[in-house]
Amino acid sequence: MTSLARPIAAALLCLLALAPALAEPVDYEMVTRIRHEGLQRSQVMDTLKELTDGFGARLTGSPALRDASAWAGTRFSDWGLARVRQEPFEFGEGWSFSAAEVRGLSPFTGPMRALPRAWTVGTDGPVRGEAIKGKLATEQDFEALRGKLRGRILFIEPNPADVRGGPPPRVVQDPTQERPFERYDEESLEELATFRIPTEADPGFVDRIRTRWKFMEARNRFLAEEGALATIERSTRLSGILWVTGGGGGGWPGRARGVPGLVMSFEHFNRVTRTLDAGQPVELEIDVSARFHDDAGPPANVLAEIPGTDRSGEIVLAGAHIDSWHAGTGTTDNAAGVAVVMEAARILTALGVKPRRTIRFALWAGEEQGLIGSRAHVREHIATRPAPEDEDARAMPRHLWPATWPITPKPGHSKYSVYFNLDNGSGRIRGIYAQDNAAVVPIFRAWLEPFADLGATTVTLRGQSSTDHFAFDEVGVPGFQFIQDGLAYMSRTWHTDLDTFDHGLREDLMQSATIMAAFLYHAAMRPERLPRKPMPEAPPKPKAEPEASPAGATAAASSG
């Protein structure tokens, strides 16, 4: 090859490598307009502040969630969106608390940091009792505690296998290992872009959840029958941070509520248990004011649209979950995502876009209890699955059912082009998870290119499964979660009392809303809907063990 031919060949190879991205059109004029509106006229922090400081925590089924949802719908209408509506779904009981105090009485005195688990009962005024340590992980632990709990406060030894719906908390016990604030660097983004072959599915996961669901009912009945004053568990975060989710009956009617259940700060819990280990009795006073709500109405998803034109029957969807846990004000989980989705809607309506496909915006409720709202939307509009054949499985809430087959598509299945989700805190978008869909990679790379200067560059074939996009992906509709900088999400704010407005970063949220708006616009305008993966199929059934021959049976019996 001549010296001149070599650079020409290299250039041709580069062009071939770039060809897929170059083939996907990008409307740079519209991108410029979106960037100007999103980065110069943003209202994202106003929305975030109203959702968090204004309405506070938005537990599924609570009056605060109802009011926040109504407000979001009004805001959509004020911005000029069409078909603003709420789609209610079945859940259970609402719950809220107004006070939670734990005080040491002896041998030490003073306040101790603790908050109640959602859906646990209150104390009906201050109660005093002696602390006692105990293990309470299975029904086999009941006998060791029987007869010892009346009038006492049970400090439950941490159980790493505890499953409460969602990924297990990351337990940090060494302060030197804490990484309180994280952003991706080039090296970590490059590593993220490298696909990892998934591990085999855990065949026992569903059975463990079912076992845990049954155990919690027995546990709550046992504690009430034994007359325990309350239970206290240790937070999984250091530095006084309270990581708190649900307890009691989980909001499901008919379930035993048990006794007041609290989570105490790591350090205060350890002080009590160290004192007990030293043989000294500990007396505490607890006062929890909590109430259940049957007047808030069923929770609902909030929906709004920018109508399409020549392909108005096809849907491009963006969403985030508006519900939260109750310890903080649900800023990073997930008012930040809601504010970004709403700001993307505001940007596009302010620009007067006329998309080919209808752009729909969804604020889901019930995500924290198992993607309940988004899965209800999928069942209503996209696809259904049969109820489990197993009677025990059918007796559990729907979100705890194992995957069943076949998937039966509804007419809307072919109409949904794509769903984009934001639910990993308030960090800026750094790229997107392609969810094992290789055909969308060059498309997403092209759409991200105008935002490289804002730090959004990475497309990875990896996927995620713990948030609302999975409700779409699991029935064959393209669903994607954006890659976001972690910030203090996992280390500080996720499901904790620190999840407040202070952790919503203005520049990050403005960047995310701008990129979200551009992705929605391009998805709504392209000639074809987004490419799809093959429809999910039932996993192969395990092979049956061959029946033993009479001779084999005789041999087995004789060797026993």
Secondary structure by P-SEA (a helix, b strand, c coil): ccaaaaaaaaaaaaaaaaccccccccaaaaaaaaaaaaccccaaaaaaaaacccccccccccaaaaaaaaaaaaaaaaaccccbbbbbbbbcccccccbbbbbbccccbbbbbbbbcccccccccbbbbbbbbbbccccccccccccccccbbbbcccccccccccccccccccccccccbbbbcaaaaaaaaccccccccccaaaaaaaaaaaaaaaaaaaaaaacccbbbbbbccccccccccccccccccccccccccccccaaaaaaaaaaaaacbbbbbbbbbbbbcccccccbbbbbbbcccccccccccccccccccccccccccccaaaaaaaaaaaaaaaaaccccccbbbbbbcccccccaaaaaaaaaacccccccccccccccccccccccccccccccccccccbbbbbcccccccccccccccccaaaaaaaaaccccccccbbbbcccccccaaaaaaaaccbbbbbbbcccccccccccccccccccccaaaaaaaaaaaaaaaaaaacccccccccccccccccccccccccaaaaaaaaaac
